[in-house]
Amino acid sequence: MMDNLKDGEARLLTNAPLCQAQTKRGTACRCPAMKGKRVCRTHGGRSPGAPKGERNGNWRHGGDTEEAVGLRRAAKALIKALG
């Protein structure tokens, strides 16, 4: 497996900073830390959080946005005024 790596790649892997997190056993994690982070991908270095709005996978239809709620309130007030 190491035969497929170039010399430059092998050096980069060995010089990578290690994760600063501790495992459940209490020993230090030996995975390489994510670029610009203190911890590895399994200890939370990868996730920046859920995206906002439509980009979030939990977003469905937008019926509860401020704009939609405002339109419903205006329509309700208009119906009340007419009736």
C-alpha positions as CSV (number, residue, x, y, z in Angstrom):
1,M,0.0,0.0,0.0
2,M,2.8,2.4,0.7
3,D,4.2,1.6,-2.7
4,N,1.5,3.7,-4.3
5,L,2.4,6.9,-2.4
6,K,4.9,9.4,-3.7
7,D,7.7,10.5,-1.5
8,G,6.2,13.9,-1.0
9,E,2.8,12.5,0.1
10,A,4.4,10.1,2.6
11,R,6.3,13.1,4.2
12,L,3.1,15.1,4.4
13,L,1.2,12.3,6.2
14,T,3.9,11.8,8.8
15,N,4.3,15.6,9.4
16,A,0.6,16.2,9.9
17,P,-0.3,17.6,13.4
18,L,-2.2,15.0,15.5
19,C,-5.7,15.4,17.0
20,Q,-5.7,17.0,20.4
21,A,-8.8,15.0,21.6
22,Q,-8.7,12.1,24.1
23,T,-10.4,8.8,23.4
24,K,-12.7,7.0,25.8
25,R,-9.8,5.0,27.1
26,G,-8.1,8.3,28.1
27,T,-5.3,8.0,25.6
28,A,-4.6,10.7,22.9
29,C,-6.2,10.3,19.6
30,R,-3.6,9.4,16.9
31,C,-5.6,10.6,13.8
32,P,-4.3,13.6,11.9
33,A,-6.1,16.9,12.7
34,M,-8.2,18.6,10.1
35,K,-6.6,21.5,8.2
36,G,-6.8,24.6,10.4
37,K,-8.4,22.7,13.3
38,R,-7.2,21.1,16.5
39,V,-9.1,17.9,16.2
40,C,-9.7,15.1,13.6
41,R,-12.9,14.5,11.6
42,T,-14.3,12.0,14.1
43,H,-13.9,14.4,17.0
44,G,-15.7,17.4,15.5
45,G,-13.2,19.1,13.2
46,R,-15.2,18.6,10.0
47,S,-18.7,19.9,10.7
48,P,-19.4,23.7,10.6
49,G,-23.1,23.1,11.5
50,A,-26.3,22.9,9.5
51,P,-26.9,25.3,6.6
52,K,-29.6,28.0,6.9
53,G,-32.9,28.1,5.0
54,E,-33.5,26.1,1.9
55,R,-30.1,24.5,1.9
56,N,-31.0,22.6,5.1
57,G,-32.3,19.1,4.4
58,N,-35.0,19.6,7.0
59,W,-36.6,22.6,5.2
60,R,-39.9,21.7,3.6
61,H,-42.0,24.4,2.1
62,G,-41.4,27.8,3.7
63,G,-44.9,28.1,5.1
64,D,-43.7,29.4,8.4
65,T,-41.3,32.1,7.2
66,E,-41.8,35.7,8.5
67,E,-43.2,36.7,5.1
68,A,-45.8,33.9,5.0
69,V,-46.9,34.5,8.6
70,G,-47.3,38.3,7.8
71,L,-49.4,37.6,4.7
72,R,-51.7,35.3,6.7
73,R,-52.1,37.9,9.5
74,A,-52.9,40.6,6.9
75,A,-55.5,38.4,5.2
76,K,-57.1,37.5,8.5
77,A,-57.3,41.2,9.5
78,L,-58.8,42.1,6.1
79,I,-61.4,39.3,6.4
80,K,-62.3,40.4,10.0
81,A,-62.7,44.1,8.8
82,L,-65.0,43.1,5.9
83,G,-67.1,40.7,8.0
